Amino acid sequence: MRGILSSSSALLRRAGAQLSRTDCSSPSASATSPLRRSPLQNGKRDTFCSLWFKGRSVSTTVDMQLDYESDPPLDDTKAIEKESSLNVAVSQLAIDFDRDSNLCLERFSRARKASVVSTGSLKLDLALGVGGLPKGRMVEIYGKEASGKTTLALHVIKEAQKNGGYCAYIDAENAFNPSFAESIGVDSERLLIAQPDSAENSLSIVAALIPKCEIEGEIYTNCGDIQSHLMTRALRKIQYTLCRSETLIIFVNQVRTKRTSSNPGIYKEVPCGGNALGFYAAVRMRTSRRELRYSEDEATGVGISVQIIKNKLAPANLKKEAGIDITFGKGICHESEILETASSVGVILKDGCGYWINNEFLAGKVEAEKFLRENAAVADEICNTVRNEFLQR
């Protein structure tokens, strides 16, 4: 459009020069001249000429912009007709398909705050931005061995059972330890456990999903692509069912080292199972092991770091990592997290080396953690206060 307007301006300059030599007021000149008066001359604009070029009238640049920038007046009748047509189309789609498959902005606004299940770690719940893992979505936890993946998954089961939920543990690795789960707080009598022999029977820990071709085929048969295809097909099928039933699925995955194409001498860690799980998962967390925790020269626990790789339910500028302390045989150290987080926001007052909790002064961190451990109601109240303080920001 800019090129056309520039060409028309040059033509108009030549036409103006021709007008200076031609008497436009003469009837004979008006009849023979290729220049005509523009019909847009209505007294509100300066006098100008319109050049007829190849059967089209080319006016000045200003008039062309005025013509394109002017919008037609709003017609309420047409707007009402469009809205009525849209309602008829949506009603027809609800009859032909499922009513819940249609988009409703009002229903979407009501469900803006997703229902979540706590991870069992106050720090991780706050780092996720919504207070836990969202129901009706897929979550992937991956990392190296002994990095706290199973412990974190069992804590989610514990929190779900605490709120009356039903849980199933699909153990594809045949490594489930009921004693360890009960020490964390999982009710094993209300937990469904399955140990499938192939990926076609069930989906669980992605790295341990074995296609039937790998069981029945030769030992050197490459079934990596088949495993990825199985994951893609299965996740596509269960995605809609998860949303309808508000079921949370957690995939506990391992990592493999992969050589980079740009630098063959450098290896990077990638999760197993292809790219489908990373696409469908609403939350992806990577666990890594840090230093050991000692008490009187004896290792009593380990610290892990949980890095949030992907989170569809929180702003991008939110904190992406949470440090968690795990006690061997007991799981996540809740009291230490509550004490540290509540002190940072002023819910618990720190006075020197002591703490003020529930109008009671406790000298030292060990005594304060013991108080929270023995008074679960006070600990839960402090935890809920801290959650509301962070999530309302």
C-alpha positions as CSV (number, residue, x, y, z in Angstrom):
1,M,0.0,0.0,0.0
2,R,2.9,2.4,0.8
3,G,4.4,1.8,-2.7
4,I,1.0,2.5,-4.4
5,L,0.6,5.7,-2.4
6,S,4.1,6.9,-3.3
7,S,3.5,6.3,-7.0
8,S,0.2,8.1,-6.8
9,S,1.8,11.1,-5.2
10,A,4.3,11.3,-8.1
11,L,1.5,11.1,-10.6
12,L,-0.4,13.8,-8.9
13,R,2.6,16.1,-9.0
14,R,2.8,15.6,-12.8
15,A,-0.9,16.1,-13.0
16,G,-0.7,19.4,-11.1
17,A,1.9,20.6,-13.6
18,Q,-0.4,19.7,-16.4
19,L,-3.3,21.6,-14.7
20,S,-1.2,24.7,-14.7
21,R,-1.0,24.6,-18.5
22,T,-4.7,23.6,-19.0
23,D,-7.8,25.7,-18.3
24,C,-10.0,23.3,-16.3
25,S,-12.8,25.8,-16.3
26,S,-13.2,25.6,-20.1
27,P,-15.9,23.2,-21.2
28,S,-13.8,21.9,-24.0
29,A,-10.8,21.4,-21.8
30,S,-13.0,19.6,-19.3
31,A,-14.3,17.3,-21.9
32,T,-10.9,16.3,-23.3
33,S,-8.7,16.4,-20.2
34,P,-8.0,13.1,-18.4
35,L,-8.2,15.0,-15.1
36,R,-11.5,15.2,-13.2
37,R,-12.8,16.6,-10.0
38,S,-12.9,14.2,-7.1
39,P,-16.4,13.5,-5.8
40,L,-15.0,13.8,-2.2
41,Q,-14.7,17.6,-2.6
42,N,-17.5,18.8,-0.2
43,G,-16.1,22.1,1.1
44,K,-14.5,20.5,4.2
45,R,-11.2,19.7,2.5
46,D,-8.8,21.6,0.4
47,T,-9.2,21.5,-3.4
48,F,-7.4,18.6,-5.0
49,C,-7.5,16.6,-8.2
50,S,-8.1,12.9,-8.7
51,L,-6.2,11.2,-11.5
52,W,-7.9,8.4,-13.3
53,F,-5.2,5.7,-13.9
54,K,-6.0,2.4,-15.6
55,G,-9.7,2.8,-14.9
56,R,-9.2,3.6,-11.1
57,S,-9.3,6.9,-9.3
58,V,-6.2,7.6,-7.3
59,S,-6.6,10.4,-4.7
60,T,-4.0,12.0,-2.4
61,T,-2.3,10.1,0.4
62,V,-4.4,11.9,3.1
63,D,-7.7,11.0,1.6
64,M,-6.6,7.4,1.1
65,Q,-5.8,7.2,4.8
66,L,-9.1,8.8,5.8
67,D,-10.9,6.3,3.7
68,Y,-9.2,3.3,5.3
69,E,-9.3,4.5,8.9
70,S,-13.0,5.3,9.0
71,D,-15.0,2.5,10.6
72,P,-18.6,1.8,10.0
73,P,-21.0,2.7,12.8
74,L,-21.9,0.0,15.3
75,D,-25.1,-1.8,14.4
76,D,-26.8,-3.2,17.5
77,T,-29.2,-5.3,15.4
78,K,-26.4,-7.1,13.6
79,A,-24.6,-7.7,16.9
80,I,-27.7,-9.3,18.4
81,E,-28.1,-11.5,15.3
82,K,-24.5,-12.7,15.5
83,E,-24.9,-13.6,19.2
84,S,-28.2,-15.5,18.5
85,S,-26.5,-17.4,15.7
86,L,-23.6,-18.3,18.0
87,N,-26.0,-19.6,20.7
88,V,-27.8,-21.7,18.1
89,A,-24.5,-23.2,16.9
90,V,-23.3,-23.9,20.5
91,S,-26.6,-25.6,21.3
92,Q,-26.3,-27.8,18.2
93,L,-22.8,-28.8,19.2
94,A,-24.0,-29.7,22.6
95,I,-26.6,-32.0,21.0
96,D,-24.2,-33.6,18.6
97,F,-21.3,-34.0,21.0
98,D,-20.9,-33.8,24.7
99,R,-22.1,-30.7,26.5
100,D,-18.9,-30.5,28.6
101,S,-16.8,-30.4,25.4
102,N,-18.0,-26.9,24.6
103,L,-16.1,-23.9,26.0
104,C,-18.0,-21.9,28.6
105,L,-16.1,-18.8,29.9
106,E,-18.3,-18.6,33.0
107,R,-17.5,-22.2,33.9
108,F,-13.8,-21.7,33.2
109,S,-13.8,-18.7,35.5
110,R,-15.4,-20.6,38.3
111,A,-12.7,-23.3,38.0
112,R,-9.8,-20.9,37.7
113,K,-8.3,-22.0,41.1
114,A,-7.5,-25.6,40.6
115,S,-8.2,-28.2,43.3
116,V,-4.8,-29.5,44.5
117,V,-3.2,-32.2,46.6
118,S,-0.4,-31.2,48.9
119,T,3.0,-32.7,48.3
120,G,3.7,-33.0,52.0
121,S,6.4,-30.4,51.8
122,L,5.4,-26.8,52.7
123,K,8.3,-25.4,50.7
124,L,7.4,-27.3,47.6
125,D,3.7,-26.4,47.8
126,L,4.6,-22.7,48.0
127,A,7.1,-23.0,45.1
128,L,4.4,-24.6,42.9
129,G,2.4,-21.4,43.4
130,V,-1.0,-23.1,43.9
131,G,-0.4,-25.0,47.1
132,G,0.2,-28.5,45.7
133,L,-0.2,-30.7,42.7
134,P,-3.3,-30.0,40.5
135,K,-6.1,-32.6,40.3
136,G,-7.1,-33.7,36.8
137,R,-3.6,-33.3,35.5
138,M,-0.4,-35.3,34.9
139,V,2.7,-34.8,36.9
140,E,6.2,-36.1,36.2
141,I,8.9,-36.5,38.9
142,Y,12.3,-37.6,37.5
143,G,15.8,-37.7,38.7
144,K,18.7,-40.0,39.5
145,E,18.5,-43.0,41.9
146,A,18.2,-42.2,45.6
147,S,17.2,-38.6,45.0
148,G,13.8,-38.7,46.8
149,K,11.4,-39.5,44.0
150,T,9.6,-42.3,45.7
151,T,9.6,-40.6,49.0
152,L,7.9,-37.5,47.5
153,A,5.3,-39.7,45.7
154,L,4.5,-41.5,48.9
155,H,4.0,-38.2,50.8
156,V,1.5,-37.1,48.1
157,I,-0.4,-40.4,48.7
158,K,-0.4,-39.7,52.4
159,E,-1.9,-36.2,51.9
160,A,-4.5,-37.5,49.5
161,Q,-5.6,-40.3,51.9
162,K,-5.7,-37.7,54.7
163,N,-8.4,-35.8,52.7
164,G,-10.4,-39.0,52.0
165,G,-9.0,-39.8,48.6
166,Y,-8.4,-43.2,47.1
167,C,-4.9,-44.0,45.8
168,A,-3.3,-46.7,43.6
169,Y,0.4,-47.5,43.4
170,I,1.4,-49.1,40.1
171,D,4.8,-50.7,40.9
172,A,6.4,-51.6,37.6
173,E,9.8,-52.0,39.2
174,N,8.6,-54.5,41.9
175,A,10.3,-52.3,44.5
176,F,7.5,-51.2,46.7
177,N,8.3,-51.4,50.5
178,P,5.1,-51.5,52.6
179,S,7.1,-50.9,55.8
180,F,8.7,-47.7,54.5
181,A,5.3,-46.5,53.2
182,E,3.7,-47.0,56.6
183,S,6.6,-45.2,58.4
184,I,5.9,-42.2,56.2
185,G,2.2,-42.3,57.1
186,V,0.6,-44.1,54.2
187,D,-2.4,-46.3,55.1
188,S,-1.5,-49.5,53.3
189,E,-4.9,-51.1,53.8
190,R,-6.5,-48.3,51.8
191,L,-3.8,-48.4,49.1
192,L,-4.3,-50.3,45.9
193,I,-1.1,-51.9,44.6
194,A,-0.5,-53.5,41.2
195,Q,2.6,-54.9,39.7
196,P,2.2,-55.2,35.9
197,D,4.5,-57.2,33.6
198,S,4.2,-55.0,30.5
199,A,3.3,-51.5,29.4
200,E,0.2,-52.7,27.6
201,N,-1.3,-53.8,30.9
202,S,-0.7,-50.6,32.8
203,L,1.3,-47.4,33.0
204,S,3.5,-46.5,35.9
205,I,7.2,-45.7,36.3
206,V,8.0,-44.8,32.8
207,A,11.6,-46.2,32.7
208,A,10.3,-49.6,33.8
209,L,7.5,-49.9,31.2
210,I,8.4,-52.9,29.1
211,P,6.6,-53.4,25.8
212,K,5.6,-57.0,25.0
213,C,8.0,-57.1,22.0
214,E,10.8,-56.6,24.5
215,I,9.6,-59.6,26.6
216,E,8.9,-61.9,23.7
217,G,11.7,-60.7,21.3
218,E,15.4,-61.1,21.2
219,I,17.7,-59.5,23.8
220,Y,19.2,-57.1,21.2
221,T,15.9,-56.0,19.8
222,N,15.5,-52.2,19.9
223,C,12.1,-51.3,21.4
224,G,12.8,-47.7,22.4
225,D,10.6,-46.3,19.7
226,I,7.7,-48.7,20.6
227,Q,7.9,-47.5,24.2
228,S,7.6,-43.9,23.1
229,H,4.7,-44.8,20.8
230,L,2.9,-46.6,23.6
231,M,3.3,-43.5,25.9
232,T,2.0,-41.2,23.2
233,R,-1.1,-43.2,22.5
234,A,-1.9,-43.9,26.1
235,L,-1.5,-40.3,27.3
236,R,-3.6,-39.0,24.5
237,K,-6.4,-41.3,25.6
238,I,-6.4,-40.7,29.3
239,Q,-6.0,-36.9,29.2
240,Y,-9.7,-36.2,28.9
241,T,-10.7,-38.8,31.4
242,L,-8.4,-37.3,34.0
243,C,-9.9,-33.8,33.6
244,R,-13.5,-35.2,34.0
245,S,-12.7,-37.3,37.1
246,E,-10.2,-34.9,38.7
247,T,-7.7,-37.7,39.0
248,L,-4.1,-36.9,39.6
249,I,-1.5,-39.1,38.0
250,I,2.1,-39.0,39.0
251,F,4.8,-40.6,36.8
252,V,8.0,-41.4,38.6
253,N,10.7,-41.5,36.0
254,Q,14.4,-42.1,35.7
255,V,17.0,-40.3,33.7
256,R,19.5,-41.4,31.1
257,T,22.7,-39.8,29.8
258,K,22.5,-38.6,26.2
259,R,25.3,-37.3,24.0
260,T,24.7,-33.9,22.7
261,S,24.8,-33.4,18.9
262,S,26.7,-30.1,19.0
263,N,29.5,-31.4,21.3
264,P,29.9,-35.2,21.2
265,G,32.1,-35.1,24.3
266,I,29.4,-33.6,26.5
267,Y,26.5,-35.7,27.9
268,K,23.3,-34.4,29.3
269,E,20.5,-36.1,31.4
270,V,17.2,-36.7,29.8
271,P,14.1,-38.4,31.2
272,C,13.0,-41.7,29.7
273,G,9.9,-42.4,27.6
274,G,10.2,-39.9,24.8
275,N,8.7,-36.4,24.6
276,A,5.0,-37.2,25.0
277,L,5.0,-37.2,28.8
278,G,6.8,-33.8,28.9
279,F,4.2,-32.4,26.6
280,Y,1.1,-33.7,28.4
281,A,2.4,-33.1,32.0
282,A,1.1,-30.0,33.7
283,V,4.0,-30.1,36.2
284,R,7.4,-31.5,35.8
285,M,9.9,-31.7,38.7
286,R,13.5,-32.8,38.7
287,T,15.0,-34.1,42.0
288,S,18.7,-34.1,42.8
289,R,20.5,-35.3,45.9
290,R,22.5,-32.8,48.0
291,E,24.5,-33.3,51.2
292,L,23.9,-35.8,54.0
293,R,22.5,-34.7,57.4
294,Y,24.4,-35.8,60.5
295,S,23.6,-36.1,64.1
296,E,26.5,-37.0,66.5
297,D,28.6,-38.2,63.6
298,E,25.8,-40.4,62.3
299,A,24.0,-39.9,59.0
300,T,20.3,-39.4,59.9
301,G,19.0,-37.9,56.7
302,V,19.7,-36.3,53.3
303,G,18.9,-33.0,51.7
304,I,17.4,-33.0,48.2
305,S,16.6,-30.2,45.8
306,V,13.4,-30.2,43.8
307,Q,13.6,-28.1,40.6
308,I,10.3,-27.2,38.9
309,I,11.0,-27.6,35.2
310,K,7.5,-27.0,34.0
311,N,4.4,-25.5,35.7
312,K,1.3,-24.6,33.7
313,L,-0.5,-23.2,36.8
314,A,1.8,-20.6,38.1
315,P,3.5,-17.4,36.8
316,A,6.8,-17.8,35.1
317,N,8.6,-15.5,37.5
318,L,7.8,-17.7,40.5
319,K,10.5,-19.5,42.5
320,K,11.5,-22.6,40.7
321,E,13.3,-24.6,43.3
322,A,12.7,-25.9,46.8
323,G,15.2,-27.5,49.2
324,I,13.8,-30.4,51.3
325,D,15.3,-32.3,54.2
326,I,14.5,-36.0,54.4
327,T,15.0,-38.1,57.5
328,F,15.9,-41.7,56.9
329,G,12.9,-44.0,57.7
330,K,10.5,-41.1,58.4
331,G,10.4,-39.0,55.2
332,I,10.1,-35.2,54.9
333,C,11.0,-33.2,58.0
334,H,7.8,-31.1,58.3
335,E,8.7,-29.4,61.5
336,S,11.9,-27.9,60.1
337,E,10.1,-26.6,57.0
338,I,7.3,-25.0,59.1
339,L,9.8,-23.4,61.5
340,E,11.9,-22.0,58.7
341,T,9.1,-20.7,56.5
342,A,6.9,-19.3,59.3
343,S,9.9,-17.4,60.7
344,S,10.6,-15.8,57.3
345,V,7.0,-14.3,57.2
346,G,6.7,-13.4,60.9
347,V,4.1,-16.0,61.8
348,I,6.7,-17.4,64.3
349,L,8.8,-14.8,66.0
350,K,12.5,-15.6,66.3
351,D,14.2,-14.1,69.4
352,G,17.9,-14.7,69.2
353,C,18.4,-18.5,69.2
354,G,14.8,-19.1,70.5
355,Y,11.3,-19.0,69.0
356,W,8.0,-17.7,70.2
357,I,5.3,-20.2,69.2
358,N,1.7,-19.9,70.5
359,N,2.8,-17.4,73.2
360,E,5.4,-19.8,74.5
361,F,9.2,-19.3,74.3
362,L,11.2,-22.3,73.1
363,A,15.0,-22.1,73.4
364,G,16.7,-23.5,70.3
365,K,15.6,-25.1,67.1
366,V,15.6,-28.7,68.4
367,E,13.1,-27.7,71.2
368,A,10.9,-25.8,68.8
369,E,10.8,-28.7,66.3
370,K,9.9,-31.0,69.2
371,F,7.1,-28.7,70.2
372,L,5.6,-28.7,66.7
373,R,6.0,-32.5,66.5
374,E,4.0,-33.0,69.7
375,N,1.4,-30.4,68.9
376,A,0.0,-31.3,65.5
377,A,-3.0,-29.0,65.7
378,V,-0.7,-26.0,66.3
379,A,1.6,-27.0,63.5
380,D,-1.4,-27.4,61.1
381,E,-2.7,-23.9,62.1
382,I,0.7,-22.3,61.5
383,C,1.0,-24.2,58.2
384,N,-2.4,-22.9,56.9
385,T,-1.5,-19.4,57.9
386,V,1.7,-19.5,56.0
387,R,-0.1,-20.9,52.9
388,N,-2.7,-18.2,52.9
389,E,0.1,-15.5,53.4
390,F,2.0,-16.8,50.4
391,L,-0.8,-17.7,48.0
392,Q,-2.7,-14.4,48.4
393,R,0.3,-12.4,47.2
